[in-house]
Amino acid sequence: MAKSNKPIIWGTFAAGGEVVSLVTPVIILLTLLAAYGRIPAGLSYEHLHAFAAGWFGKLVLFVVVFLSLWSQAHRLRITCFDFGLRADGAVATLFYAIAAATSVWLVMILAKL
């Protein structure tokens, strides 16, 4: 049986889709609360920055953004294929390279926090 990297790609796609579907409504709700000036005390800038500056906060942020990036890269690859762009190797390389470069950039940003 030939070896394939498809489980890795599909795993990040599925995990990223789950993260996006669970986290996005929470972000929208918090944004609406902030717009109406009803931010809970635990979600002030100082508290969120303190969380993000710690190792656990950085890990959480990295996992959420990393999985979202790879999920959307795969989704864009499949969308291009559905629209008739059949150069799948080039498209996959482009989108996954963008996701990889953005993931490295994210690590650099989180290291500066």
N, C-alpha and C positions, 0 to 999 in steps of 0.2 A: 504494500500500500504506500502510495506517495505521501510524503510529509507536506503539510500545508500550514501557512501562517493565518489562515482564515479564522480559527478560534480566537486568536489574539485580537484581530480586528473586530470581529463580531462581539467579543466580550467587552471591549472598550465602548463600542457603539451602544450595546444594551445597557451597560452601567451608566454611561453618560446620559442616555435617554431617561433613565430612571431618576438620576440626580436632577436633570433639568425639569422634569415633570413634577418633582417634589419640592424643589427649591424655588422655582419661578413664582408660584402663587404666593409664597411667603414673602418674597422680595416685593411683589406688587402690593400686597397688603401693607407691608411696612412703609413703602413709598407713599401710599395713600394716607396712612396715619401721620407720616411726617408732613405731608402737604396740609393736613388739617391741624397741625400743631399738637398732636396727641401721642407723641413718642413716649413710651414707657421709660422710666428712669434708668433701667438696666440697658437700654439701647442708645444711650447718649454717645456722642462722639468719643469722649474720654474712655468710656467702658469698652466700646467696640475697638478702639485703637489699642487699648491694653490687651484685649483678647487677641487681636491680629498680630501683635508684636511678640507674643509668646510662641513657643515651639508648637504647641498643640493647635493654636489658631492658624499658624502658617501651614501646618499640615492639612487642616480642614480646608482652607482656602485653596491650597494647591490641588487637592483631590477634586474639589468641586469644579474648579476652572479647567483642570487637565481633562477630566472625563467629559466635560461639556465640549471642549475643543475637539477632541477626537471623535466624539459622537457626531458633531456637526460636520467635520471633515468627511466622514464616511457618508453622511446624508447628502452632502453636496456632490460627492463622487457618484452616488447612485442617481441623483437628479440629473447630472450631466449625461449619464448613460441613457436615462429615460428620454431626454430631449434629443437624442440621436448623436451625441458626441461619442464616437466609438473608440477613440484613442484612450482606452482605459488605463494603460500603463502610465502615460504621460499625465493624465488627470489625477490618478491616484498618487503619483509621485509629487505633483504640485500641491495637492490639498494636504497630504500627510506631512510634507516638508514644511508647509505653513504652520500646521498644528505643532510640529516638533520645535520649530523656531520660536513660536509663541510660548510654548511650554518652557523652553530655556530662558526666554525673556522674563517669564513669570517667576522662575526661580531667582533670577537676579534682582527683581523688584522685591520679592519677599525677603531676600537676604539683607536688603537695605532697611527694612522695617525695624 
